[in-house]
């Protein structure tokens, strides 16, 4: 009878421990890896390093920029010809009289009489004044469309591109090792706590 009581008590204690254990060690480790902050940070760090490696691989590719623009000028750009009209008319008339005097002197050897020079000067001045525009002409359109393409290709930077790519590759390997180490350390700590709880 006494043996039965001991057997029944040990069965009750053993079965109560079995009923309390709802998770296996493997399930605890999986849950721990899913919810551990250190592992999540290590995963994010690895993802960042992989993207940096991809970015450094793309540094060898040419970079192309497309530029475009549209300018509209409210009022067209004009030259103020009236400001210089007197100088142009005066200079052209004087040059006409001088040219006539030089031609006459070449032919006859004598200078052109002053009265004839004055008539040539005045006639030239009247003709040029009549032909010279009385308005300020526009010299530019009011709207412009501009477009451009800029391409850049690194040819040689003293090995910087290859060094940056190699450094990024090593950082990715380091991130993988860090993630594996974090997962292993978490599994180890969960196993220790699981065993400690199971023994009690």
ROMI-897020 format. One record per atom (N, C-alpha, C, O): residue in one letter; x, y, z. Coordinates in steps of 0.1 Angstrom, whole numbers, plus 5000, padded with zeros to 4 digits. Example, Ala and Ser with C-alpha at 12.3 -4.5 7.8 and 13.67 -1.06 7.14 Angstrom:
2
A513249435078/A512349555078/A513249675078/A514249675085/S512849785071/S513749895071/S512950005079/S513450115080/
***
This chain:
200
X500849885000/X500050005000/X500950135000/X500650224993/X501850125008/X502850235009/X503450254995/X503650364991/X503850144989/X504450154976/X503550214965/X503950294957/X502250184966/X501250244957/X501150394960/X501050474950/X501250434972/X501150584975/X502350654969/X502250764964/X503550594971/X504750654966/X504650664950/X505050764944/X504250554945/X504150544930/X503050644925/X503350714915/X501950654932/X500950754928/X501450894929/X501150984921/X502150924940/X502651064942/X503651094932/X503651204926/X504551004929/X505651024918/X504951044904/X505451124897/X503950964902/X503250984889/X502551114888/X502551184877/X501951164899/X501251294899/X502351404897/X502051494889/X503451394904/X504451504902/X505051494888/X505151604882/X505351374883/X505851364869/X504851414859/X505251484849/X503651374860/X502651414850/X502351564851/X502051624841/X502451624863/X502151764864/X503351844857/X503051944851/X504551794858/X505651854851/X505451844836/X505751934828/X504951724832/X504751704817/X503551794812/X503651844801/X502551814820/X501451904816/X501852044815/X501352124807/X502752084824/X503152224824/X504052264812/X504052374808/X504752164807/X505552184795/X504752194783/X504352084778/X504452314778/X503652324766/X504552334753/X504052304742/X505752384754/X506652414743/X507852314744/X508352294754/X508252274732/X509452194731/X510652294731/X510452414729/X511852244732/X513052324731/X513152394718/X513552514716/X512852314707/X512952364694/X511952484691/X512352584685/X510752464697/X509752574695/X510152694703/X509952814698/X510752684715/X511252794722/X512352874715/X512352994715/X513252794709/X514352854702/X513852934690/X514253044687/X512852874682/X512252944671/X511553074675/X511753174669/X510753064686/X510053184691/X511053294695/X510853414693/X512153244702/X513153344707/X513853414695/X514053534696/X514153334684/X514753394672/X513853494665/X514253594660/X512553464666/X511553554659/X511453684667/X511153794661/X511553684680/X511153794688/X512353864694/X512153964702/X513553824692/X514753884698/X515154014691/X515254014679/X515354114699/X515654244694/X517054244688/X517254314677/X517954184694/X519354174689/X519454114675/X520154164667/X518654004674/X518653934661/X518054024650/X518554034639/X516954094654/X516354184644/X517254294640/X517354334628/X518054354649/X519054454646/X520154404637/X520554474628/X520554284640/X521554214632/X521054194617/X521854214608/X519754154616/X519254134603/X519154264595/X519454274583/X518754374602/X518654504596/X520054554591/X520154614581/X520954534600/X522354574597/X522854494585/X523554554576/X522554364584/X523054284572/X522354334560/X522954344549/X521054364560/X520354414549/X520854554544/X521054574532/X521254644553/X521854764550/X523154744543/X523454814533/X523954654548/X525254624542/X525154574528/X525954604520/X524154484526/X523954424513/X523554534503/X523954534491/X522754634507/X522354744498/X523554834495/X523654884484/X524354854505/X525554934503/X526454864493/X527154934485/X526654734494/X527454654485/X526854674471/X527654694461/X525554664469/X524954684456/X525154824450/X525454844439/X525154924459/X525355054455/X526755074451/X527055144441/X527755014458/X529155024454/X529454954441/X530354994433/X528754844438/X528854784425/X528354874414/X528954864403/X527354954417/X526755044406/X527655164404/X527355234394/X528655184413/X529555304411/X530355294398/X530755404393/X530555174393/X531355164380/X530455194368/X530955214357/X529155204370/X528255224358/X528255374355/X528455454364/X527955414343/X527955554340/X526655624346/X525655554347/X526755744349/X525655824354/X525155914343/X525955994338/X523855914341/X523356004330/X522256094336/X521356044344/X522356224334/X521456324339/X520756384326/X521456424317/X519456394327/X518656464317/X518156594322/X517656604333/X518456704315/X518056834319/X517056894309/X517256874297/X516156964314/X515257034305/X514657154311/X514557164323/X514357254303/X513757374309/X513057454298/X513257434286/X512257544303/X511457634294/X511557774300/X511157784311/X511957864292/X512058004297/X511058084289/X510958074276/X510358174295/X509458264288/X509758404293/X509758434305/X510158494283/X510458634287/X509158714283/X508658714272/X508658784293/X507458854291/X507458964280/X506458974273/X508559024279/X508759124268/X509959094260/X511059064266/X509959094247/X511159054239/X512259144241/X512059264244/X513459094240/X514659174242/X514859264229/X514759214218/X515059394231/X515159484220/X516459564221/X516959584232/X516959604209/X518059694208/X517559834207/X516659864199/X518059924215/X517560064214/X518460134203/X519560194206/X517960134191/X518760184179/X518660344179/X519560404174/X517660394185/X517560544185/X518660614193/X518960724191/X519160534203/X520260594211/X521560614203/X522260704206/X521760534193/X523060534186/X522760594172/X523760594164/X521560634168/X521260674155/X522060794150/X522660794139/X522160894159/X522961014154/X524360984151/X524961034142/X525060904160/X526460864157/X526560784144/X527560804137/X525660694142/X525760604130/X525560694117/X526260684107/X524560784117/X524260864106/X525360964103/X525860974092/X525861024114/X526961124112/X528261054107/X528861104098/X528560944113/X529760864109/X529660814094/X530660824087/X528560764090/X528360714077/X528460834066/X529060814056/X527860944070/X527861064060/X529261114059/X529661144048/X529961124070/X531361174070/X532261074062/X533061114054/X532060944063/X532760844056/X532460854041/X533360834033/X531260874037/X530860894023/X531561014017/X532061004006/X531561124024/X532261244019/X533761224017/X534361264008/X534361154027/X535761124027/X536161034015/X537161054009/X535260934013/X535560834002/X535460903989/X536260873980/X534460993987/X534361063975/X535561153972/X536061163961/X535961223983/X537161303982/X538361223978/X539161273970/X538561103984/X539761023981/X539660973967/X540760963960/X538560933961/X538360883948/X538661003938/X539460983928/X538161123941/X538361233932/X539861273932/X540361313921/X540461263944/X541861303945/X542761203937/X543761233931/X542361073937/X543060973930/X543060993914/X543960973907/X541861043910/X541661063896/X542261193891/X543061193881/X542061303898/X542461433894/X543761473900/X544461563895/X544061423912/X545261473919/X544961593928/X545761633935/X543761653927/X543361763935/X542261723944/X541461633941/X542161793956/X541061753965/X539661803960/X539661903952/X538661733964/X537261773960/X536961903967/X537261923978/X536361993959/X535962123965/X535062103978/X534262013978/X535262193987/X534562184000/X533062193998/X532262124005/X532562273989/X531162283986/X530562143981/X529462113985/X531262073973/X530861943968/X530861843979/X529961763980/X531961853987/X531961763999/X530761784008/X530261684013/X530361904010/X529261934019/X527961884013/X527061834020/X527761883999/X526561833993/X526561683994/X525561623997/X527761613992/X527761473994/X527461434008/X526761334011/X528061504017/X527861484032/X526361494035/X525761404041/X525661604031/X524261624034/X523361524027/X522461474033/X523661484015/X522861394007/X522961254014/X521961184016/X524161214018/X524361084024/X523661084038/X523060984041/X523761194045/X523061204058/X521561184056/X520861114064/X520961254046/X519561244044/X519061104040/X518061054045/X519861034031/X519560904027/X519660804039/X518760724040/X520760814046/X520860714057/X519860734068/X519260644074/X519460864071/X518460894080/X517060834076/X516260794084/X516860844063/X515560794058/X515460644058/X514460584061/X516660574056/X516660424056/X516760374071/X516260264073/X517360444080/X517560394093/X516260374100/X515360464099/X516060254107/X514760224113/X514360324124/X515160364132/X513060354125/X512560444135/X511960364147/X511260424155/X512260234148/X511760154159/X512960074165/X514060074159/X512660014176/X513659924182/X513359784179/X512359724185/X514059714171/X513759574167/X514059474178/X514959494186/X513259374178/X513359264188/X514459174183/X514559144171/X515359134192/X516459044187/X516358904193/X517158824190/X515358884201/X515258744207/X513758704207/X512858784208/X513658574207/X512258524208/X511858534223/X512658554232/X510558524225/X510058534239/X510158404247/X510058404259/X510258294240/X510258164247/X511358074242/X511658074230/X511958004251/X513057914248/X512757774254/X512357774266/X513057674247/X513057534253/X514457484253/X515157484243/X514957454265/X516357404266/X516357254270/X515557214278/X517257184265/X517357044268/X518857004268/X519657054260/X519256914276/X520556864277/X520756724283/X519856684291/X521856664280/X522156534286/X523556544291/X524456594284/X523756494303/X525056494309/X525356354313/X524656294321/X526456294308/X526856164311/X528256164318/X529156234313/X528356084329/X529656084336/X530055934338/X529255854341/X531255904335/X531755764336/X533155774343/X534055824338/X533255714355/X534555714361/X535455614354/X535055504351/X536655664351/X537555574343/X538555514353/X538755394353/X539255604361/X540255554370/X540255654382/X540455774380/X540055594394/X540055684406/X541155634416/X540955644428/X542155574411/X543255524420/X542855404428/X543355374439/X541955324423/X541555194429/X540455214440/X540155124447/X539955334441/X538955364452/X537655284450/X537155234459/X537255264437/X536055194434/X536155044438/X535254994445/X537254984435/X537454844438/X537654824453/X537154734459/X538354924460/X538554914474/X537254934481/X536954854491/X536355024477/X535055044483/X534154914481/X533454874490/X534254854469/X533454734467/X533954624476/X533154544481/X535254604477/X535854494485/X535454514500/X535154424507/X535554644505/X535154674519/X533754644521/X533354584531/X532854674512/X531454644513/X531154494513/X530354444521/X531954424505/X531754274505/X532154214518/X531454124523/X533254264524/X533754214537/X532754254548/X532554184557/X532154374547/X531154414557/X529954324556/X529254294566/X529554284544/X528354194543/X528754054550/X527954004557/X529954004547/X530353884554/X530453894569/X529953804576/X530854014574/X530854044588/X529454044594/X529253994604/X528554104586/X527154114590/X526553974591/X525753944600/X526853884581/X526353744582/X526853674594/X526153604601/X528153694597/X528753634609/X528153684622/X527853604631/X527853814622/X527253874634/X525853824636/X525453794647/X525053804625/X523753754626/X523753604631/X522953574640/X524653524625/X524753384630/X525153374644/X524653294652/X526153464648/X526553464662/X525353504672/X525153444682/X524553604668/X523453644676/X522453534677/X521853514688/X522153464666/X521253354666/X521753244675/X520953184683/X522953214674/X523553104682/X523553134697/X523253054705/X523853264700/X523853304714/X522453304720/X522253264731/X521553344712/X520153344717/X519653194719/X519053164729/X519953104710/X519652964711/X520252904723/X519652824731/X521552944726/X522252894738/X521652944750/X521352864760/X521253074751/X520653124763/X519253064766/X518853034777/X518553044755/X517152974756/X517352834761/X516552784769/X518352764755/X518552624760/X518852614774/X518352534781/X519752704779/X520152704793/X518952734802/X518752654812/X518152834799/X516952854807/X515952744806/X515252714816/X515752684794/X514852574793/X515252454802/X514452394808/X516552424801/X517052314810/X516852344824/X516452264832/X517152464828/X517052514842/X515652494847/X515352454858/X514652534839/X513252524843/X512752384843/X512052344851/X513252304833/X512852164833/X513352084845/X512651984849/X514552114850/X515052034861/X514352064874/X514251974882/X513752184876/X513052214888/X511952124891/X511252144901/
***
